[in-house]
């Protein structure tokens, strides 16, 4: 695993995203509350880059006309077909057992956000 410094911890606010290149791979780093997550920046469906999509919660409805969002800021959405993936584990919201994107370890070292990929 290669050590990749992304930025200083205070440079990313909650909900911010940052893309880094490691070798030829694009990785998206997301700040959710006080945690940072890193995932491959490509949807497994057709390869769209998640940084062109949105970061928000998962919409759930318990009654007709009612929509609430679970895990605010916790899902990356593909900009092409709106497939959604949990930033914490890379699992698809609709098929978590079979559809997943690669995740990477993120550590705070001093003031630096570091991705190991």
Phi, psi and omega in degrees: 000134181263138179275125182232111178283125183271308183185181171281146183305318183282357178280341178250124177268166178304130181091352178286154175228148178217137180255134174235157175250129175237115191055241179253010184262137176266129180236134176257131178251130184237138172256121176238113185055234181263012182247151177243141180228147178231132182220156175298135186271052179207126177291135181291346181290300181219015171086010178300147181276127182295333180293347176270351179263200182246160175241117180200183178282175177266129180283130176228144179237130176258339178220160176300131178085355181252127176232130174231156181252124175270149177050065180309132180069018186255001182228134171269135181247133177295133181288342182270309187234007174064025170297142182239145184225134179291125182292337183285327184226357178079001183281143175295143178290334186259338181213064187297335181284334187241342184235119186211151172250152183294136175248161181228152177290137175235133179228150172262118181240105188067243177257357186269142168268122186236130176254134176255113182220000000 
